[in-house]
Amino acid sequence: MLVMMVCMDKADGLDLRLKTRPQHLEWIQGAPVKLMYAGPILADDGEKPIGSLIMAEFDSVAAARDFQKTDPYNKAGLFDNVTIQPTRKVLPAA
């Protein structure tokens, strides 16, 4: 199933994000899942990262939640709020 993960940083999280980014990138690039999309959520200025968005195929929502717990950003305490929900691609049609 396709699952989205919306992970919003703590208000003062930029330094922690930048410090942890190399480990996070290594983790996501080696992910044992089919990634559909992975990237930062940006502030209104289009520059400052304030969160992460990941969309990937998982066997279950529980598997996605277990996977997200291994994110170095999560382990470092970067996130203020994490939403993990199944989704379905409608458009554009494949």
RANORPE-V427405 format. One record per run of one state. SS is the DSSP state (H for helix, E for strand, L for the rest). FROM is the first residue (numbers start at 0). TO is the last residue. If there is no record, write none. Layout:
ss/from/to
SS/FROM/TO
SS/FROM/TO
//
This chain:
ss/from/to
L/0/0
E/1/8
L/9/12
H/13/28
L/29/32
E/33/41
L/42/47
E/48/56
L/57/59
H/60/68
L/69/70
H/71/74
L/75/77
E/78/86
L/87/93
//
